[in-house]
Amino acid sequence: MNSRITMTIALLLIALSGSFGQQPLKADKTDTAGAPARYGFGRIAAPAEIVRWDIDVRPDGKGLPPGKGDVVSGKVLYLAKCAVCHGNNETSLSNLKLPAPVLVSDTVAGSRPKAIGNYWPYATTLFDYVRRTMPYNQPGSLTDNEVYSLTAYLLHANKIIKSNTVLNASNLPKIVMPAKKLFVMDDRKGGPEIK
């Protein structure tokens, strides 16, 4: 790392810790790296704060919240909050340069881009990703019902579920994605195992 950047970071940490011009913090005797136990700023997160951030969803559906969503509601939301970046799935995109990847298995460009219908191995991953990161200008602003609806619309647009499907925490993990068979567990032996 550039020494100028290193110095800037060090000065910033000193200023933030409130120890500028004071004695350096003493290292915790149990810390073998010699770092202080605390740097003098911040606080321990409250359990309620941790719960608000602990929103990940596993492939088996653990972590899915209560709620439900349907294809029709999802299409309305998609057109209002997603199409500006991902395009309208019902029109040709051959003349448009989108700021984000297409979400439907589309072959407009002559090649097959990796999209939900031909690449994602789990439907729950779609829910998790949309919930945490979308829309781009306001990530995390969608309600759980809106995320279920968007997930339903995208899965229907990719011809994975029927138009009358209502998604919820019970049936979303049971959806088998077309690309799931393309992903295999790494079961190699004879070297360091990374799981």
N, C-alpha and C positions, 0 to 999 in steps of 0.2 A: 504494500500500500504506500502511496506517495506520503513522504514525511510531512508535507504541509497539511494534508488531509488528516493524518494521524494526530498532529498537534491541535488542529481545529476541534476534532472530536474530543480529545483529552480536555481542552479548555472548556468546551461545552458541558461535559460531564461534571467538571469541577464547579462550574457556575450553577448548574442545576442542582447539585447536591447541597448547595448552600455552605460549602466548606472553603470557599475562596478566601484566602488570607487566614485560615484557621489551621490547626494541627491536622494532619492526615488522619483518616479513620483507621482505627486499629483493626487488624485482621482477626477474624474468629479463629481460635486455636484449633477448632475441629476442621477448618478448611485447609486442605493440603495445597491448594493453589495460591494461597496467600491473599485472596480477595476478601474484602470486608463482607460481613454478614449482611449489611444493608448499606445503601449508598446515600442515605439521608433524604431521599425524596420518594414520593409515591406512598401507597398504603396497601394493605392486604385487601383483596377483593372480597366483598360480602357474598355469602351464599346466593342471595337473590340475583346479584349481578352475574355470577357464574352461570346460573340457570338461563338467563337471557342470552348468553353467548353460546351455550352448549346446545346447538341446534343441528348438529350433524346427523345424517341419516345413513345407516349402513345398507349394504345390498340386500340383507335379509329383512329390511323394513324397520329394524329397531331404531327408534328415534323419530318415527313419523308421528306428527301431531294429529289430534282429532280434527275432523273437518271432511269436506267432500267437494268435488268439482265435476263439472260436465263439459262436454265438447263445445256446445253452443256458447256458454259463458266464456270459455277459454278463447274462442275465436274473436269475440268482441274485445276481450282484454289484449289479445295478440295484436289486433289491428290498431288499438289505441296506444299500447306501450312497447311493442316489440318490432313492428313492421318497419319503423324508421331505420333501424339498423340491420335487421335480418331479411327484409323484403317481404312482399306479399306472396304467399305460397301459391296463389291462384293465377299469377300472370308470369309471362316470360321474363327472366332476369338477364337475358343475353346481352342487353345493352347497358345494364347497370353495374356500377362498381360499388358493392356494398361495404360498409365499414365493419361488418361482422360476418361470420360464416353463415351460409344458408343452413336452415334447420331441418329441411326435408330432403330426403335422398333425391337429389336433383342431378341430371346429367347434361345441363345446358352447355357447360364449357367443353364438352367432348371428353372430359375425364369425370370420374365419379368422386366428388369431394366426400370427405368423411363427415357424415351427418348422423342424426339420431337413429334413423331407420337402418342404416347399414354399418354402423360402427359401435354404438354404445352398447355395453353388455348388460346393463341393469336399468330398469325403469326407475328405480328408487334414486339412482344417481342423477337422473334428470330433475326430479323433484328437489333434491338436495342442492344441486347447482343453481337452479332458478331461484330457490328460496334465499340463498346466501348472496348471490351476485347480481341479480337482475331486478329492475331494469338498470342499464348501465349508469344512468344519471341519478338513480336513487336506489342503490342496492339495499335489500332487506326491507323495502317499503311495502311489499305485497303481503296481503293477509294469507293465512294458510289455505283458506278456501280459494283464493285467487290462484295460488300456486298449484293446487289440485286441478283447477280448471285449465290453466295453461298447459299443465302436463297432459291432461286428457286431450286437449286440442292438438298438441304436437304429436302425441302417440297416434291419434286418429289420422292426422295429415300424413304420417309416415306409414299408414295402412297396417297398424299394429293392433289397434282396438276398434270396436264398432262405434258408430256415431251416437248410440244411446247409452254407452257405458258411463257410469258415474263412479269416479275414482274416490277411494278413501284409503285409510291406513290398513284395512284388511285385504283389499284386492290388488292394490298397487304392487306389493312385493311378489305376487303370484304371476305377474305378466312376464312371459318369456320373450326376451328381445331376440330378433333375428341374428344378431351378431354374437350372441352369447357363446355359441359353439366355436367361434374364432379365437376366444381367449382360453388359454390353458394354464393350469397351475404349474409353477416352476418346481419340479420335483427332482431336479438334478442333485446328485451326490458326488462326493469326492473333493469337495472344496468348502469354503465357508458358506454356510447356508444363510440366506437372507429371507426372512418370512415377514 
